[in-house]
Amino acid sequence: MQPELEARDHHLMLEEVRHRLSNSYQLVAALVRTQLRAASGQEARERLEWVVETVTSLARLQKSLASLGGATFDSYLHEACAVWRDVWTHQDINIEVDADKGLQLPDDVAINIALILNELLTNCFEHAFRDGRSGTIHVRLKRDTDTVAHLTVRDDGCGLAPDSTIETLAGQGSLGLSLSRSLAAGIGARLHIGPASPCGTLARIDFPF
């Protein structure tokens, strides 16, 4: 009985977090719109409009994440990458998705993989292409066996030091990657990050489902 109570409490907590996140996104968007109406310069207005669009897109992504239960993960991947394209339209970066169809994951696995994916895509946009260069991000989801699959995120950006690993990067103070390692461990997954050949960065998550 105790495990059932803990599972119910965990579900209720997640629902409360999702509700608060949704309210927070709406509040931020409303505050920025208020500042947008008061902005006088063209550049300031453009920047505030971008913030509104970004917050709205992230709210859309959060809603998709909350409704993952029952959906195939490949459909979520396509929607998530579409949101990121909308957010970063000011940069010439393409996202290509190659996903095995019909892969349905348990809720806890799907949510953790989705959160890790968001962190990896954020790193691509903020670091791999930080100098404004154009490029491509490849997102692949493949089923290895009936119970194991893997997700890779690869970019052709500026890349990492040759000896970089998830351990060294997390040890350098990357909170996002440290959290990603914890999320992976929580579902029995393995997360690897390192240089890609001939350029860029490759991240891979191997996970059971």
Beta strands, then each sheet from edge to edge (+ up, - down):
strand 1: 93-99
strand 2: 135-143
strand 3: 148-155
strand 4: 190-195
strand 5: 201-208
sheet 1: 1+ 2+ 3- 5+ 4-
end
